[in-house]
Amino acid sequence: MIPPVLYRQPVPLDSNLHRTKRLVDQPDFSSAAAMHLAYVSVAELPIAALDFIVVFIEAAAPPPGGKSPLLPVALLGAQVDENLYLQDGQWTSRYIPAFFRRHPFANGPRRGRDDQPVVLVDTASPRLSETEGQRLFDDDGKPSEALNGWLGFLNMFDREYQQTIEFCATLQQRDLLKPMSAQMTLPDGQELSLGGFLVFDTDKYRALSQRVKAELADNGMLTVLHTHLASLGNIRYLAERKARRLGKSSATTPT
């Protein structure tokens, strides 16, 4: 989950190579302008659902004889290569997914005896400076207080990612998702179709045994799934953003 459009030069963070680097506290998300969807964790899904349509997609090709792994994503655009939630490099939504907030850092592949992920830093990020911002390392090469805060955030992101993988695996095992598409009509009559995603199948849920239903409710999955379904109503606001981007009336008719 390190898209090249967002991370142009990700390299392992090194206390020797990056001893003098500083981080400017002025994020610019312009590189995400062509991202029409983004991963959100199950932990942040309830709050992300207030601003975005959150659905599930196949995240990779299926392994031999298996199923494609799934992930929840926020829809950021009505078409590929557009982000309707960005303006002049800044988010216009109330919530910014952790997927973006972690930049210019990210977790890389796991390695070593403790199976810890490698910490990456995007050296092409304009937030990295030699003269401005908070230092990443002290003179002895130890992580600064600011960097330790980022490392804690990355660890939390990694834990929540693993929880999300388990959540989606349960949905697949219970066969609780179904394909869905949606249409929106702009003021000039142009119709846009959103598809290729999966949503919670309430009919299949109702067919489950009471024991399994109680299990899903007890572990919090049912609450998350209802929040996901409620987020589908945000198609109206996505359509309004699209109309404004085109310079048309904000009145739209999603169907």
C-alpha positions in Angstrom: 0.0 0.0 0.0 2.7 2.5 -1.1 1.3 4.0 -4.3 4.0 5.5 -6.5 1.8 8.5 -7.2 2.0 9.4 -3.5 5.4 8.0 -2.6 7.8 9.0 -5.4 11.1 8.1 -3.7 10.5 5.8 -0.6 13.6 4.6 1.0 14.3 3.0 4.4 14.7 5.6 7.1 18.3 5.7 8.2 19.8 7.7 11.1 23.0 8.2 9.2 21.6 9.1 5.9 18.8 11.3 7.3 20.6 12.6 10.4 20.2 16.3 9.3 16.7 16.0 7.9 13.8 18.0 9.3 10.0 17.7 8.8 8.0 20.8 7.9 4.6 20.9 9.5 2.8 22.1 6.3 1.5 19.0 4.5 0.6 19.4 0.8 -1.5 16.5 -0.6 -1.3 17.6 -4.3 0.2 14.3 -5.3 -3.1 12.6 -4.3 -5.1 14.7 -6.8 -5.3 11.7 -9.2 -6.3 9.1 -6.5 -10.0 8.3 -6.8 -10.0 5.9 -3.8 -8.0 5.3 -0.7 -7.7 2.6 2.0 -9.4 3.2 5.3 -9.0 0.9 8.3 -12.0 -0.7 10.1 -11.0 1.3 13.2 -11.4 4.7 11.3 -14.3 3.6 9.1 -17.1 5.0 11.4 -15.7 8.5 11.2 -14.6 8.3 7.6 -18.1 7.2 6.7 -19.4 10.7 7.8 -17.6 12.3 4.8 -17.0 9.5 2.3 -18.7 6.6 0.6 -16.9 3.6 2.1 -17.0 0.3 0.2 -15.0 -2.9 -0.2 -12.8 -3.8 -3.2 -10.6 -6.6 -4.3 -7.1 -5.4 -3.3 -5.0 -7.9 -5.3 -5.2 -10.8 -7.7 -6.5 -14.0 -6.1 -3.9 -16.7 -5.1 -4.1 -20.0 -6.9 -7.4 -21.6 -5.9 -8.2 -18.8 -3.5 -10.1 -15.5 -3.2 -8.9 -12.0 -3.8 -8.1 -10.3 -0.5 -10.5 -7.4 0.3 -10.0 -4.0 1.8 -12.4 -1.1 2.7 -11.8 2.1 0.7 -13.2 5.6 0.6 -14.4 6.8 -2.8 -12.7 10.1 -3.5 -13.9 10.6 -7.1 -16.7 9.9 -9.5 -14.2 8.8 -12.1 -10.8 7.3 -12.2 -7.9 9.7 -11.7 -9.8 12.4 -9.8 -10.0 13.4 -6.2 -13.0 15.6 -5.5 -11.9 16.1 -1.9 -8.7 18.1 -2.7 -8.4 21.7 -3.6 -5.0 23.4 -4.0 -3.3 20.5 -2.3 -5.5 20.7 0.8 -8.4 18.4 1.9 -11.8 19.9 1.9 -13.3 17.1 4.0 -13.6 17.1 7.8 -11.7 13.8 8.0 -8.4 12.9 6.4 -7.7 9.2 6.1 -4.7 7.9 8.0 -3.5 6.5 4.7 -2.6 10.1 3.7 -1.8 11.5 7.1 1.1 9.1 7.5 2.9 10.6 4.5 5.9 11.1 4.1 6.4 8.0 6.2 5.1 4.5 5.6 5.6 0.9 6.8 7.6 -1.3 4.4 8.2 -5.0 4.2 8.7 -6.9 7.5 12.2 -8.2 8.3 14.4 -9.2 11.1 13.9 -11.6 14.0 11.2 -9.4 15.6 9.3 -9.3 12.3 9.0 -5.5 12.5 8.2 -3.6 9.3 10.9 -1.4 7.8 10.1 2.3 8.2 10.2 4.2 4.9 10.4 7.9 4.2 9.6 9.6 0.9 12.7 11.6 0.2 10.9 13.4 -2.6 8.4 14.9 -0.2 8.6 18.8 -0.1 8.0 18.4 3.7 11.6 17.2 4.2 14.1 20.1 4.7 17.6 20.7 5.9 16.8 24.0 7.5 13.1 24.1 8.5 10.8 22.1 10.7 11.4 19.5 13.5 14.5 17.3 13.4 14.1 13.6 12.8 17.2 12.6 14.7 19.3 14.2 17.4 23.1 14.7 17.1 23.7 11.1 18.4 21.4 9.6 15.7 18.6 8.8 18.1 15.0 9.5 17.1 13.7 12.8 18.1 10.5 13.3 20.1 8.7 14.3 16.9 9.9 11.2 15.0 8.9 8.9 17.9 5.4 10.3 17.6 5.4 9.3 13.9 6.8 5.9 14.7 4.0 5.4 17.2 1.5 6.4 14.6 2.9 4.0 12.0 2.7 1.2 14.6 -0.9 2.0 15.2 -1.6 2.1 11.4 0.1 -1.4 11.1 -2.0 -2.9 13.9 -5.2 -1.5 12.5 -4.3 -2.8 9.0 -3.9 -6.3 10.4 -7.2 -6.0 12.2 -8.8 -4.9 8.9 -7.4 -7.9 7.1 -8.9 -10.2 9.7 -12.3 -8.3 9.5 -12.4 -8.7 5.7 -11.4 -12.3 5.9 -14.4 -13.0 8.1 -16.7 -11.2 5.7 -15.4 -13.5 2.9 -15.7 -16.6 5.0 -19.3 -15.8 5.8 -20.0 -14.6 2.2 -21.5 -11.4 3.5 -20.7 -9.1 0.6 -22.3 -8.5 -2.8 -21.4 -6.5 -5.9 -23.0 -3.1 -6.3 -23.0 -0.2 -8.7 -24.5 3.2 -8.5 -25.5 6.0 -11.0 -25.4 9.7 -10.6 -26.9 12.3 -13.1 -25.3 15.7 -13.4 -27.3 18.9 -14.3 -26.4 18.6 -18.0 -27.8 15.1 -18.1 -24.5 13.4 -18.1 -24.6 10.1 -16.3 -21.7 8.6 -14.3 -21.5 5.1 -13.1 -19.7 3.9 -10.0 -19.0 0.2 -9.9 -16.5 -2.5 -9.2 -17.1 -2.6 -5.5 -18.7 -4.7 -2.9 -21.2 -3.9 -0.1 -22.7 -5.6 2.9 -25.4 -8.1 1.9 -28.2 -7.8 4.5 -30.2 -10.6 3.0 -27.3 -13.0 3.5 -26.9 -11.7 7.0 -30.5 -12.3 7.9 -30.0 -15.9 6.7 -27.3 -16.5 9.3 -27.9 -18.5 12.5 -28.6 -16.5 15.7 -25.3 -17.7 17.1 -23.3 -16.2 14.2 -25.3 -13.0 14.3 -24.6 -12.7 18.0 -21.0 -13.3 17.3 -20.8 -10.5 14.8 -22.6 -8.1 17.1 -20.4 -9.0 20.1 -17.1 -8.4 18.3 -18.3 -5.0 16.9 -18.4 -6.1 13.3 -22.1 -5.5 12.9 -21.8 -1.9 14.0 -19.0 -1.2 11.5 -21.1 -2.8 8.7 -24.1 -0.7 9.4 -21.9 2.4 9.4 -20.6 1.3 6.0 -24.1 1.0 4.7 -25.0 4.4 6.0 -22.0 5.9 4.1 -23.6 4.9 0.8 -25.9 7.9 1.2 -22.9 10.2 0.7 -23.3 9.6 -3.1 -25.4 12.8 -3.1 -22.5 14.8 -1.7 -20.0 13.2 -4.1 -22.3 14.1 -7.0 -22.4 17.7 -5.7 -18.7 17.9 -5.5 -18.4 16.6 -9.1 -20.9 19.2 -10.3 -19.0 22.0 -8.6 -15.7 20.7 -10.1 -17.3 21.0 -13.5 -18.6 24.5 -12.7 -22.2 23.4 -12.9 -25.1 23.7 -10.5 -24.7 21.6 -7.4 -28.1 20.1 -7.9 -27.7 16.5 -8.8 -29.8 13.4 -8.9 -28.0 10.3 -7.6 -29.8 7.0 -8.2 
